[in-house]
């Protein structure tokens, strides 16, 4: 669709995807009349930075990856490049809980594949039989078809049940807060399926990659060297985008009650407006479960597909301590907890070890994640119940004495879309329905990636498609 620069465009949703879309219109067609509608009282969605008592707390996402360019490029265009900070080079390792104790993840184990065999051979996290089964992955025949499968099925097939339970499940759950029996490999970590198809084995593929990689410090868990954040917090990004938008284009506390289509005109009814507002194009950048009822009068099939995207949620408990209170040396980025440990904790990020500016000297900031697809009730548990539960499980893990000096709890129920098996096919069907509705685009984490760069790219891409 090609719009004249001065035509009217509505963006529904003031999270990072909606903000990225509105900002892209401002960059490419500054004469366009863009109106951004946000149901809440603030912009940014789940992105929120709290500064209190010398601590800097990210209440949701706390950094972003740079292997895809979209977030990095946006920061550069906004003049934020000099505020980007890399992770602490001295702590690029992850711990895993086994029977209530912390063990270092084997060096070179990246999400679900080892780059080095010796650390896997000596790790106390796996039993001798578990190690042998993982080593046999080298000889397991590859699956060469293009069919989707669950993360649990894929990892058990390649590396065995114990490696899945003890290493892979906690690492991936910490990212996606998902049920591994349903999470799609193709929609989340498709590169590992491609490794299997191309090299016949994950181990063989990783060894091939390491031969062509510059030597340096060996990492484990996430690829920490590829992550950055903003020194004053990710709310800086929200503020920088907002400052580029005309103040009159932003409408807070404006949930949309109804959407209609009349010929080539899109009509939306904000709560309390009393009348429909008319636009030439529309970007819907709210969670799929909120978009579904809004779009049902326009296209029932599209609404049905959106409504079938499930969501999980988490609560994030941020705790500040004096370093003398913590018995563990905190010489890593954090710890992940396998579900077989029966703990309410999914993971704990050593936030001020990861980025040293986040706590005052002599203090440490921990971010504890609970909930997810397996324990959704924890995302909404009252603070008075949640905090004692978290502390009871965290204290023995990190050998903590006494009460925290600082506490902040953020609840995010139904904010994490679940990319179940078949998700990519569902997204293709959604795209096909949208193609029949000129002037309507969608953006957000529900479709092609939950990370900050993916959400930014989705919003910018929707704006570019509207502009043709």
Helices and strands as residue ranges (DSSP letters): E 8-12, H 16-28, E 33-37, E 49-52, E 55-58, E 64-65, H 70-77, G 81-83, E 84-86, G 89-91, E 94-98, E 101-104, E 109-110, E 113-114, H 117-122, H 128-135, G 136-139, H 151-159, H 161-163, I 164-168, H 169-176, H 185-188, H 190-199, H 202-211, G 224-226, E 227-230, H 235-244, G 247-249, E 250-251, E 256-262, E 265-270, E 277-279, E 281-284, H 288-295, H 300-307, E 311-322, G 323-325, E 334-336, G 339-341, E 345-349, H 351-354, G 356-358, E 363-371, G 376-380, H 383-398, E 406-417, H 423-435, E 440-442, H 452-467
